[in-house]
Amino acid sequence: MPGLLLDTLNGRRADKVPMWLMRQAGRYLPEYRELRAAKGGFLDLVYDSDAATEITLQPIRRFGFDGAILFSDILIVPHALGQGLEFLAGEGPKLSPRLLDSKLESFTAAPERFDPIYQTVRSCRAQLPDDVTMLGFAGSPWTVATYMVAGEGSRDQHETRALAYRDPVLFQLIIDVITDVTVSYLRGQIEAGAEAIQLFDSWAGSLAPDEFERWVIAPNSAIVDALKQSHPGVPVIGFPKGAGEKLSAYARETGVGAVGVDETLDPLWVNANLPEGMPVQGNLDPLLLLAGGDALVERAQLILKVFSARPHVFNLGHGIGQFTPIEHVEQLIATVRGEIAPR
Ligand code: CP3
């Protein structure tokens, strides 16, 4: 039995709406914090397949979500390309040397770093109920490049945007290398048991329109084409966060099967501007989930109503925050399952 989430991503609309949350495996869960404290750093957890499997399954056991997203990180791709990667407490990721000071050719690739991730996918798939969809993922080339170039997260990705203008030939090469390794990484995840894939383009929102075409639409479309050739039945969810009105071109031009929508877009606009019948995933503001209360229930019900004529996967507009109370998640689940009277 393929399950409600996979059916919905394949374009079928049912009475029930499937649900999962971005960053559902993570710090808002006491059972995650406990394992993290016992095992050490974040990367140690990612590369320990037993721990990563346990963390992937935690939110499924607790909440019964329709999809389990692999516990890993988009920055495993730079690490496997040979760039140093550390997660420093309170500072976020650091990659070294950064591409502003070094050449990609000077890195020694370490593709074996993907092996424990594939093992995590395999053991999750073996332990999950049949009707829970195993979601693999990767960062999109643009977003991954912003970390590789600057060596860390940046507020407006300006080093990378400037590099792309200054030296588009070099930047195209960086994007092509990331695209190729991402295709092989996602094929590995699919062969290990991932049934659908999400492409996270978290920083798509900082690009001017022509740059968006070149660095977001083109590489995502290359990844989707390659996956369609090797694994035609596996749906790809594209999530170009912050794309605004460019979401419509993204949905039409990349070939993705479904689009993730962030909280800045009005669901009415999304519904009117995406191709009819295209599955949509989103788009509750994670801060409203943090705040909770009647406003949370009302907004979730409104989103459900607006997307009721097309396949819809309920999700947040971005990852769940670490201080989100568990009771608010429970209230949201009850709302999506129709257990709370319309407000
Ligand atoms: O539950 C899930 O969604 C699966 C796991 C997952 C993580 N990161 C775990 C994680 C996924 C899908 C990601 C994607 C990711 N990672 C993105 C794209 C989505 C987004 O949020 O925009 C990005 C940009 C990253 C890079 C990254 N990883 C940053 C900037 C940070 C530090 C900031 C932070 O939130 O701590 C991480 C660390 C990270 N990735 C944690 C988790 C659970 C926190 C690690 C910890 O301290 O325990």
Residues whose N, C-alpha, C, O or C-beta is under 5 A from the ligand:
A	BS01	CP3	L21 M22 R23 Q24 A25 G26 F42 I69 L70 F71 S72 D73 I74 G92 P93 G153 F200 S202 G319
